[in-house]
Amino acid sequence: MLASWSFASISFFQPPAFLMIGIPGLEAIHGWISIPFSYVYTAALTGNCLILLAVRRTPSLHQPMYYFLSMLALTDVGLTLATMPTTLAALWFDHWLIGFNACLVQMFFLHFFSVVESSVLLAMSFDRFVAISNPLRYASVLTNNVIIRIGLAIVARATVSLFPLPFLLKRLNFCPGKILLSHSFCFHADVMKRACADITVNIIYGLYVVLSTVGFDSLLIALSYTLILHTVMSLASPREHIRALNTCVSHILAVLVFFIPVVGVSMIHRFGRHLPPIVQALVAYVYLVVPPVLNPIIYSVKSKPIREAMLRVLREKRKG
């Protein structure tokens, strides 16, 4: 009895920590690479926090469109903070280890904020559809209570979808010699490949989560813009066409900035094993870092009210 228990305990292995990597092939200049990464993370946090402060302090921005923009900014802050500690610790201090449970926590929040961002972009497309197709009922349809319910539904959806992932990984037997991850953060697809057990359930559930969240959202966003185009084409003058579509430009750019890297990361993890490791690493960094940096730039350039409110916040900070 004792012998069988001892064998079972030895045969099941979970590493106390995983070993992360930075950018493969460029280890000698990680110190220099950390400088642009630091600037990028600072820009992401600063830009999104400015949007949050601008919307909060400007009564004229207390409208559904800007509430959804605040949700997007808050999500981008969370996505940035999910990867920043381990990435900068690796590049700055050569700290490459991450504990097994810490890795699972980071993995959960990384994917959580990705699903939330996809859902917020879907909610923003619904906002644009209502604003263009039925502008007279816009304020009565998207009331504060409705927006709060949408926000809670987004959080609940991401939580329920991703809650099983850490537990599906904890049941796996890992290989003692396979603790090297492909990034400086924890992806579900990357971590599960370090197991020496059947990962079919993990693969199926991971694919289900991607298709039921990001995949489903992208289809609904495409449907929303099909309906928006149908509505716009029914307007009388070309000037009204341009004016209506111009209100959607920022959101369309935000959708492209998010979904194109998502597709790239998904394709690489499933079909890109032959690609050089540096390509896989760079695509993952683009997916996680670029949207939080570009979204504040897109909205501050394309939206005059947001730009003026952000500049007002900066002026108040300087005076203070």
VENSUL-V590821 format. One record per backbone hydrogen bond with DSSP energy under -0.5 kcal/mol. CO is the residue of the C=O (numbers start at 1). NH is the residue of the N-H. Records with the same first field share a line. If there is no record, write none. Layout:
CO=NH  NH
//
This chain:
1=5
2=6
3=7
4=8
5=9
6=10
7=11
8=12
11=13
13=174
16=100
18=20  98
19=181
22=24
23=26
26=29
27=30
29=33
30=34
32=35  36
33=37
34=38
35=39
36=40
37=41
38=42
39=43
40=44
41=45
42=46
43=47
44=48
45=49
46=50
47=51
48=52
49=53
50=54
51=55
52=56
53=57
54=58
57=59
58=61
59=62
61=63
63=66  67
64=68
65=69
66=70
67=71
68=72
69=73
70=74
71=75
72=76
73=77
74=78
75=79
76=80
77=81
78=82
79=83
80=83  84
81=85
83=87
84=88
85=89
86=90
87=91
88=92  93
89=93  95
90=94
94=96
96=20
98=18
99=103
100=104
101=105
102=106
103=107
104=108
105=109
106=110
107=111
108=112
109=113
110=114
111=115
112=116
113=117
114=118
115=119
116=120
117=121
118=122
119=123
120=124
121=125
122=126
123=127
124=128
125=129
126=130
127=131
128=132
129=133
130=134
134=137
135=138
137=141
138=142
141=143
143=147
144=148
145=149
146=150
147=151
148=152
149=153
150=154
151=155
152=156
153=157
154=158
155=159
156=160
157=161
158=162
159=163
162=165  166
163=167
164=168
165=169
166=170
167=171
169=172
172=174
173=196
175=178
179=19  181
183=21
185=187
187=191
188=192
189=193
191=194
192=195
194=175
199=203
200=204
201=205
202=206
203=207
204=208
205=209
206=210
207=211
208=212
209=213
210=215
211=216
213=217
214=218
215=219
216=220
217=221
218=222
219=223
220=224
221=225
222=226
223=227
224=228
225=229
226=230
227=231
228=232
229=233
230=234
231=234
232=235
237=241
238=242
239=243
240=244
241=245
242=246
243=247
244=247
245=248  249
246=249
248=252
249=253
250=254
251=255
252=256
253=257
254=258
255=259
256=260
258=262
259=263
260=264
261=265
262=266
263=267
264=268
265=269
266=270
267=271  272
268=272
272=275
276=279  280
277=281
278=282
279=283
280=284
281=285
282=286
283=287
284=288
285=289  290
286=290  291
289=293
290=294
291=295
292=296
293=297
294=298
295=299
296=300
297=301
298=302
299=303
302=304
303=307
304=308
305=309
306=310
307=311
308=312
309=313
310=314
311=315
312=316
313=317
314=318
315=319
316=320
//
